[in-house]
Amino acid sequence: MSTKLRIAEALYNLSRRWGYVPQLPEAPQAPITPEAAPSDKTENRELLNRQKSMAAAILYANINMTDFSDLVLSLEAQDIFRYINTILAKLLPVIEKNNGEADSFSDAGVTALFSQHYRDALVSAISMCQEINTIQDPDFDFSSFAVGLCYGAVMIGVVGDGKNYSTLTISEYTGLAKYLQSIAGKYYSRILVTAGYADLIDDFAKRFSSRSVGYIYLTKLKKYEKFYDVYNGDTLEVRNKKRKTKLMFEKGVELFAEKKYDQARLHFVEVLKADRQDLAAKEYVYLCDKCANGEAGFSQRTYLEIW
């Protein structure tokens, strides 16, 4: 099946799953006479009034948007869409295999919902990274691919004007998943997940390789959220480096959260001695210096990001 048809099918299946699109008879035995269009548009109003609230793991996968913007400026239209379709051809089968629903598409990325088994979302994220690693196309660079994962309430409904319809998902958490994806590269990660999501997985610490990265302050939710770098989807070389420095790195994170900036800095310097490419450790060294010197906006800071 072509990528274009797969996308259309994914959108159709999402609508049908929640009852917004009626099932069609497989083999009608007699000619069906079309029903007259409702003169009072009652059926149209009923369709537009259909909504559903649910809790789900929300996954957003894409490449770095700066890279994508540069790509758009440098390629012909047919090459841009070939790039997008190359990525989606790898991602959509993974979502389907792990009981997810492709909810929406943006640029070269996809948002997916997992409402049955929350662990499937993380399994999908890891598989996506592994699939992207297998792409061998000298014309394109996929190295900035990353995934953001969180958990929360979502609302799904039908929107339209009475003639044209589409399903729409509304949630604060879809934005959070996209934000995590956007900062993953900054913190030397391909998969960032919130602690609120990780806590739903009983064997998270045993089944998956991860390290605590720190905290994000969620302004709309007015709370701090811990987040993890899950590095099962990294290359073998990077995975080995993160395993080697995990304890030192996480101790540094703990000390930073306790406002012990000088001690935290020493730990991150040790991490960098073992892995100079660890951008998260570099960011912490920078923040430790700012916080220790009491610079404006950094005094008493315990978090990495504000969203």
C-alpha positions as a printed NumPy array, in Angstrom:
array([[  0.   ,   0.   ,   0.   ],
       [  1.301,   3.471,  -0.872],
       [  2.121,   5.905,   1.899],
       [ -0.605,   8.271,   0.691],
       [ -3.228,   5.54 ,   0.897],
       [ -1.895,   4.411,   4.268],
       [ -2.293,   7.942,   5.638],
       [ -5.845,   8.175,   4.312],
       [ -6.654,   4.755,   5.742],
       [ -5.213,   5.719,   9.148],
       [ -7.406,   8.824,   9.321],
       [-10.464,   6.854,   8.192],
       [ -9.853,   4.069,  10.719],
       [ -9.519,   6.576,  13.56 ],
       [-12.9  ,   8.07 ,  12.66 ],
       [-14.516,   4.644,  12.31 ],
       [-13.072,   3.387,  15.598],
       [-14.828,   6.087,  17.588],
       [-18.077,   5.672,  15.691],
       [-17.872,   8.768,  13.552],
       [-17.94 ,   6.814,  10.286],
       [-20.533,   4.035,   9.912],
       [-19.469,   0.528,   8.961],
       [-20.337,  -0.314,   5.36 ],
       [-22.003,  -3.643,   4.488],
       [-19.49 ,  -6.089,   3.076],
       [-21.708,  -7.558,   0.341],
       [-25.153,  -6.046,  -0.126],
       [-27.621,  -8.621,  -1.447],
       [-29.929,  -6.144,  -3.155],
       [-29.635,  -2.69 ,  -4.674],
       [-29.706,  -0.014,  -2.037],
       [-31.802,   3.046,  -2.697],
       [-30.001,   6.168,  -1.451],
       [-31.796,   7.946,   1.346],
       [-32.882,  11.493,   0.816],
       [-30.676,  14.111,   2.405],
       [-32.181,  15.35 ,   5.683],
       [-33.944,  18.596,   5.008],
       [-33.515,  19.891,   8.539],
       [-29.856,  18.857,   8.757],
       [-30.59 ,  16.927,  11.969],
       [-28.165,  14.134,  11.091],
       [-25.447,  16.661,  10.33 ],
       [-25.904,  18.291,  13.716],
       [-25.824,  14.918,  15.46 ],
       [-22.553,  14.041,  13.75 ],
       [-20.966,  17.329,  14.777],
       [-22.114,  16.799,  18.373],
       [-20.196,  13.551,  18.773],
       [-17.229,  13.782,  21.132],
       [-15.29 ,  11.364,  23.295],
       [-12.964,  11.948,  26.253],
       [-10.262,   9.422,  27.022],
       [ -6.868,   8.925,  28.642],
       [ -4.025,   7.936,  26.364],
       [ -0.298,   7.775,  25.892],
       [  0.533,  10.443,  23.327],
       [  3.479,   9.984,  20.976],
       [  4.911,  12.576,  18.625],
       [  7.686,  11.607,  16.212],
       [  9.44 ,  13.916,  13.779],
       [ 12.794,  15.281,  12.7  ],
       [ 14.174,  18.539,  14.091],
       [ 12.053,  21.354,  12.668],
       [ 15.051,  23.554,  11.92 ],
       [ 16.446,  20.752,   9.795],
       [ 13.092,  20.328,   8.078],
       [ 12.824,  24.062,   7.329],
       [ 16.292,  23.998,   5.789],
       [ 15.274,  20.932,   3.798],
       [ 12.19 ,  22.656,   2.389],
       [ 14.315,  25.571,   1.198],
       [ 16.936,  23.375,  -0.436],
       [ 14.873,  20.711,  -2.243],
       [ 12.374,  20.497,  -5.064],
       [  8.768,  19.698,  -4.148],
       [  8.964,  16.077,  -5.317],
       [ 12.07 ,  15.467,  -3.185],
       [ 10.472,  17.044,  -0.117],
       [  7.504,  14.71 ,  -0.349],
       [  9.767,  11.749,  -1.058],
       [ 11.6  ,  12.591,   2.176],
       [  8.347,  12.831,   4.145],
       [  6.976,   9.614,   2.683],
       [ 10.229,   7.781,   3.389],
       [  9.828,   8.613,   7.081],
       [  6.099,   7.893,   7.296],
       [  6.551,   4.568,   5.507],
       [  8.709,   3.521,   8.471],
       [  6.556,   5.009,  11.244],
       [  2.985,   4.072,  10.329],
       [  3.457,   0.269,  10.26 ],
       [  5.072,   0.48 ,  13.717],
       [  2.081,   2.372,  15.113],
       [ -0.356,  -0.118,  13.617],
       [  1.619,  -3.124,  14.854],
       [  1.587,  -1.802,  18.43 ],
       [ -2.148,  -1.046,  18.62 ],
       [ -1.802,   2.702,  18.21 ],
       [ -3.859,   5.141,  16.171],
       [ -2.218,   7.679,  13.87 ],
       [ -4.06 ,  10.83 ,  14.89 ],
       [ -2.553,  13.592,  12.759],
       [  0.344,  14.419,  10.466],
       [  2.524,  17.526,  10.402],
       [  5.489,  18.121,   8.121],
       [  7.496,  14.881,   8.33 ],
       [  6.001,  13.803,  11.644],
       [  3.038,  11.984,  13.135],
       [  1.059,  12.138,  16.372],
       [ -0.268,   8.804,  17.614],
       [ -2.516,   7.786,  20.504],
       [ -2.218,   4.572,  22.524],
       [ -5.229,   3.924,  24.745],
       [ -5.099,   0.141,  25.156],
       [ -1.663,  -0.686,  26.569],
       [  0.431,   2.354,  27.453],
       [  3.718,   0.481,  27.189],
       [  3.033,  -0.026,  23.483],
       [  3.753,   3.656,  22.921],
       [  7.315,   3.343,  24.207],
       [  7.862,   0.095,  22.325],
       [  6.732,   1.958,  19.214],
       [  9.093,   4.866,  19.878],
       [ 12.066,   2.516,  20.163],
       [ 11.052,   0.603,  17.04 ],
       [ 10.672,   3.877,  15.155],
       [ 14.227,   4.902,  15.993],
       [ 15.503,   1.501,  14.946],
       [ 13.563,   1.677,  11.674],
       [ 14.87 ,   5.162,  10.898],
       [ 18.395,   3.861,  11.51 ],
       [ 17.906,   1.342,   8.694],
       [ 17.179,   3.973,   6.028],
       [ 20.021,   4.148,   3.548],
       [ 19.463,   7.183,   1.367],
       [ 22.54 ,   9.3  ,   0.584],
       [ 20.33 ,  12.231,  -0.429],
       [ 18.763,  12.724,   2.999],
       [ 19.806,  13.077,   6.633],
       [ 17.534,  11.531,   9.262],
       [ 19.893,  11.894,  12.233],
       [ 17.747,  14.509,  14.013],
       [ 14.745,  12.172,  14.27 ],
       [ 13.314,  12.109,  17.799],
       [ 10.202,  11.126,  19.742],
       [  8.324,  12.757,  22.627],
       [  6.016,  10.73 ,  24.88 ],
       [  3.61 ,  11.696,  27.648],
       [  0.274,  10.656,  29.143],
       [ -2.91 ,  12.58 ,  29.734],
       [ -6.527,  13.31 ,  28.91 ],
       [ -7.554,  13.917,  25.31 ],
       [-10.834,  14.879,  23.685],
       [-11.736,  13.581,  20.232],
       [-14.586,  15.066,  18.255],
       [-15.946,  15.745,  14.795],
       [-15.597,  19.195,  13.252],
       [-16.938,  20.533,   9.98 ],
       [-19.554,  22.699,   8.297],
       [-22.271,  20.138,   7.714],
       [-20.837,  18.973,   4.403],
       [-17.17 ,  18.334,   5.101],
       [-15.977,  16.526,   8.222],
       [-12.787,  15.691,  10.03 ],
       [-11.853,  14.337,  13.438],
       [-10.014,  16.67 ,  15.805],
       [ -8.021,  15.846,  18.933],
       [ -7.725,  18.498,  21.644],
       [ -5.34 ,  18.097,  24.574],
       [ -2.675,  20.007,  26.462],
       [ -0.616,  16.847,  26.303],
       [ -0.311,  16.668,  22.531],
       [  1.568,  19.956,  22.789],
       [  3.764,  18.545,  25.552],
       [  4.669,  15.506,  23.434],
       [  5.673,  17.831,  20.59 ],
       [  7.714,  19.97 ,  22.969],
       [  9.605,  16.954,  24.297],
       [ 10.365,  15.894,  20.738],
       [ 11.642,  19.374,  19.9  ],
       [ 14.158,  19.481,  22.783],
       [ 15.331,  15.86 ,  22.582],
       [ 18.387,  16.673,  20.484],
       [ 19.407,  19.416,  22.906],
       [ 19.657,  16.794,  25.635],
       [ 21.485,  14.114,  23.638],
       [ 18.321,  12.037,  23.33 ],
       [ 16.138,  10.43 ,  20.704],
       [ 13.269,   9.555,  23.044],
       [ 12.126,  11.795,  25.909],
       [  9.275,  10.648,  28.163],
       [  7.607,  12.209,  31.18 ],
       [  7.708,  10.545,  34.581],
       [  3.904,  10.617,  34.582],
       [  3.99 ,   8.299,  31.59 ],
       [  6.896,   6.15 ,  32.801],
       [  5.117,   5.509,  36.117],
       [  2.35 ,   3.704,  34.231],
       [  4.784,   1.016,  33.075],
       [  5.377,  -1.524,  35.848],
       [  8.702,  -2.761,  34.516],
       [  9.948,   0.573,  33.145],
       [ 13.261,   0.544,  35.038],
       [ 13.97 ,  -3.123,  34.232],
       [ 12.66 ,  -3.394,  30.69 ],
       [ 13.994,  -0.118,  29.295],
       [ 17.357,   1.637,  29.419],
       [ 16.87 ,   5.171,  30.675],
       [ 18.378,   7.991,  32.668],
       [ 16.725,  10.85 ,  34.509],
       [ 17.384,  14.12 ,  32.668],
       [ 15.818,  16.554,  35.119],
       [ 12.658,  18.626,  35.399],
       [ 10.412,  20.741,  33.192],
       [  8.122,  23.37 ,  34.68 ],
       [  4.689,  23.123,  33.05 ],
       [  3.246,  26.634,  33.265],
       [ -0.32 ,  25.774,  32.217],
       [ -0.494,  22.828,  34.603],
       [  1.472,  24.701,  37.292],
       [  3.686,  21.792,  38.244],
       [  7.166,  20.346,  37.787],
       [  7.447,  17.218,  35.662],
       [ 10.42 ,  14.896,  35.742],
       [ 11.486,  13.451,  32.408],
       [ 13.678,  10.607,  31.178],
       [ 15.92 ,   9.88 ,  28.232],
       [ 15.085,   6.359,  27.028],
       [ 18.127,   5.326,  25.029],
       [ 17.138,   1.895,  23.704],
       [ 16.714,   3.543,  20.313],
       [ 20.213,   5.063,  20.258],
       [ 23.139,   3.541,  18.417],
       [ 25.082,   0.837,  20.249],
       [ 28.006,   3.193,  20.811],
       [ 25.843,   5.87 ,  22.432],
       [ 23.945,   3.316,  24.525],
       [ 27.19 ,   1.989,  25.954],
       [ 28.396,   5.491,  26.821],
       [ 25.146,   6.346,  28.583],
       [ 25.212,   3.108,  30.562],
       [ 28.755,   3.896,  31.662],
       [ 27.915,   7.422,  32.838],
       [ 24.333,   6.849,  34.063],
       [ 25.02 ,   6.908,  37.809],
       [ 27.344,   9.901,  37.602],
       [ 24.915,  11.816,  35.399],
       [ 21.863,  11.111,  37.565],
       [ 23.742,  12.079,  40.72 ],
       [ 24.551,  15.388,  39.055],
       [ 20.862,  15.871,  38.219],
       [ 19.954,  15.17 ,  41.838],
       [ 22.513,  17.665,  43.151],
       [ 21.341,  20.331,  40.704],
       [ 17.745,  19.886,  41.888],
       [ 19.034,  20.38 ,  45.446],
       [ 20.713,  23.654,  44.329],
       [ 24.178,  22.234,  45.024],
       [ 25.491,  23.656,  41.777],
       [ 29.232,  23.357,  42.372],
       [ 28.977,  19.689,  43.333],
       [ 26.634,  18.996,  40.436],
       [ 29.066,  20.628,  38.023],
       [ 31.857,  18.287,  39.098],
       [ 29.696,  15.279,  38.28 ],
       [ 28.799,  16.551,  34.823],
       [ 32.431,  17.33 ,  34.073],
       [ 33.236,  13.696,  34.871],
       [ 30.478,  12.609,  32.489],
       [ 32.015,  14.743,  29.745],
       [ 35.418,  13.19 ,  30.324],
       [ 33.862,   9.841,  29.403],
       [ 31.678,  11.193,  26.595],
       [ 32.433,  14.595,  25.105],
       [ 29.334,  14.365,  22.92 ],
       [ 26.921,  14.353,  25.864],
       [ 25.01 ,  17.555,  25.148],
       [ 22.852,  17.173,  28.264],
       [ 25.945,  17.211,  30.482],
       [ 27.246,  20.266,  28.606],
       [ 23.943,  22.065,  29.167],
       [ 24.111,  21.287,  32.873],
       [ 27.672,  22.6  ,  33.17 ],
       [ 26.487,  25.831,  31.556],
       [ 23.49 ,  26.08 ,  33.906],
       [ 25.567,  25.244,  36.973],
       [ 27.916,  28.131,  36.187],
       [ 25.006,  30.531,  35.692],
       [ 23.228,  29.413,  38.85 ],
       [ 26.357,  29.366,  41.035],
       [ 27.128,  32.947,  39.982],
       [ 23.581,  34.035,  40.79 ],
       [ 22.956,  35.494,  37.356],
       [ 19.562,  37.033,  36.659],
       [ 16.976,  34.395,  35.794],
       [ 19.12 ,  31.544,  37.093],
       [ 19.163,  32.096,  40.855],
       [ 17.857,  29.108,  42.853],
       [ 16.944,  27.264,  39.682],
       [ 16.099,  23.561,  39.933],
       [ 14.66 ,  22.797,  36.474],
       [ 15.932,  22.6  ,  32.905],
       [ 13.043,  23.902,  30.836],
       [  9.822,  25.907,  31.054],
       [  6.873,  24.964,  28.872]])
